[in-house]
């Protein structure tokens, strides 16, 4: 044990122990640099028993309520990194950009050089998708924003339940730590927080029993009766940037344990190779989507309306023939000439609207349709009204 660790341990254990809330607040404050930063993240993720692994490189931009993640990954053979199993995957997520405050755009597709089509997934509900990505392959697991607890980060899990505190010298990091532990429906969460490291996380572990919440399910439902699941962070390294201590690397391990004792472990080694605390987002071209015109849109709200990307906007894909047939029908109902129909209708695509059903019809034709619909409703209601009147006469 080094001399500095001994001194730190003595200083920590001889003083008054702060409350759990104070420790968590200090830990959260130590992560505040992440609210305005740019970084490059490299990830090496693999199933311990598999012959292949995932290798990814991402650029991550964060500025208050908006963030962007750009990058991609490839699957390679562990013994021969030159053997690429597939062409990889491009991922570009954008949240909170001006004009799209309530939307998340996620561009998915293989590398651009393959010339394959892309899809833009548009999510209108930010409650589930709008926060920074909580997945180890994006590097946010170093701060405890990790998969498994329905979007709840580690510090929130520690606040949710009854939290206990103990003092411990962590042998893996050689740091004197406050160890906070909390139990809730999301499992047992434990965090090792080092005051000598500006109250940064140096290790954590989340353990879930078979009936605890695992994302939107349970280990038992996902992996079979009696299965458990755990995820942990260790081997954290720190880098000082502008006087701020920042986690620059660490290892995240997820372990599924089955009822018969078998285990499947996925290990992700994460390294932040570049960290900029004062990025020039405009010069970097951040918070914009590089989406080719014509890219199809997959929308989780207006899923039934075919749409595409055009000049930075979502526009409906117009079935010209269907629109023409509708116009002809309306013309016949309204007694309009073909010239009048053409004058009063506009192609829906030119409107550039998003989230609206593209229907082209004339004002006069619209009144005709509404009138016919009202007449049909009235005719259908007449027998009912007649029965009501007869019933009232009998009661009288």
C-alpha positions, 0 to 999 in steps of 0.5 A: 500500500502506498504512503499517500493511500495510508494518509488518505485513509487516516484522514478519511476515517478519522473525520466526521462522515458526511451524509449520503446526500452530501456525498452524492451531491459532491459526486454529482458536482464532480461530473458537471464538466460533462454538461459542456464537452466534446470527446472521442471514445474508443470501446473494445467490447466482447463476450468472454467466451465468444470468438468475436468482439465489438470495436467502436469509435465515437465522438460525443458532444454535450451542451446543456440540454442537447447532445450528439453521438457520432461514430460506428463499430465493426465486429472483428475476430479476437485472434485476427483483428484484420478479419472483419465479420461485417461492414460495421454500423453507423450511428448518429444520434441528435437530441435537443437541437433547435426546432426539434426540442421534443425529438430524438433523431437516430440515423442508422445504417452501414458505412457510407462507402457501402452505399446502402440506404439509411433510416432516420428513427424519430422519437417524440418522447424524450422521457425514455430516449432523450437523455444521454445514451446510457450504454457502455459502448458509448462511454457514459458508463464511467459516470454510472449512466448505464443500461439495466435500470429503465434509464435511471443512472447509478446516483439516482438509484442510490437516492431512491432507496434507503442508503447505507454508508461505510468507509473502506480502502478499495484494494483495486484502486488503492483509494480510501472510499465512502461506500454507499449501498442502496436497495430498491426494486432495481436491485442492490446498487453499491458505489465506491466514491473517493474524496481524494479524487474529488468525490469521483466514482472509482468503482460500482456494482449493480446486482439484480435478483431474478425478480428485480427490474432489468430495463423494462423486464426482469432477469427471470423473464429475459433469461429464464427462471432463477437467472440473475444479472449484475453490472460493474465498473472497475479499473478506472483511470483518471486524467486531469484537464484544466484542473478537473479530474476526469475518468478517462478509462475503465472496464465495465462487466455485465454478467448473466448467471443462469439457474444451473450456475452457467455465466455469460460475461460481456466485458467492455474496455472504454477509453476517452482518448480526447477530451475538450472542455471548451469545444467550438461546436460550430467549427466542429459541425456539431449538432447537425445531421448529415442525412442524404435527401430521400432517406426514409423516416421511421417515426414512432408516432406517425408510423402509418405515414410514409415520410422522407428527409428533404433539405433538413425537414421531414416531408411526407412521401406523396402518392401522386396517383392517389392524390389525383384520384381523390381530386377527381372524386372531389371534383365530381362531388363538388361540380367543379371543373378540372381547372378549378381543382388544379388551382385550389389544390397543392401537392402535400410535399411542397408544404414541408409539414411534419407529423400531418396527414397529407390530404389534398382537397379543395375547400368547396369539395371539403364542405361537400364531404362534410355535408354528406357525412353529416347527412349520413349521421342524421339518417342513421340517428332517425330510427333511434330518435323515433324509438325514444319518442314512442317510449316517452308517449307510453310513459306518459 
